[in-house]
Amino acid sequence: MTIEYNTLYSLIDNAFPNSTIELVDLAGDNNHYQLKITSAVFNNLSRIEQHKLVHAALKTELKKDLHALSIQTFKQM
């Protein structure tokens, strides 16, 4: 299974409004993505807690539609 770029971007944008999102389809196959996200939601959270929030927002997609997702989270200053 795969997930289209626009669909994945919308899911992330809805879960983390007012964030800066950089999403790249690494292989051009709708299945291997790199995410860089900067959000005030991440302030005062550890890197692990930040990644857990992203995983929770994409729980269903990570189980069935998305093969690989590289995540980099950043606090919004």
C-alpha positions, -999 to +999 in steps of 0.1 A: +000+000+000+011+036-006-001+070+005-001+100-018+020+131-009-010+154-006-029+131+016+000+126+039+008+163+040-028+171+049-028+146+078+003+161+092-009+197+087-042+189+104-025+172+134+000+201+138-016+233+127+006+264+124+037+243+119+064+244+093+063+211+074+088+199+049+078+165+034+098+148+007+090+116-012+125+101-012+120+075-039+091+089-058+070+059-050+045+074-024+060+050+001+093+064+014+091+099+030+113+123+049+095+147+073+110+178+089+085+195+111+088+226+133+060+232+158+053+250+191+036+217+201+071+203+206+083+230+230+092+215+264+090+179+251+119+155+246+128+143+211+112+110+219+079+126+230+079+147+199+083+116+177+056+098+196+032+127+188+040+123+151+036+085+153+003+089+171-010+114+144-001+089+117-009+057+135-033+042+109-011+052+080+020+038+095+003+004+100-010+000+065-001+027+039+033+040+047+064+018+045+091+043+056+091+077+073+122+095+084+112+121+111+131+152+123+112+174+148+122+209+158+109+232+185+094+265+174+113+294+190 
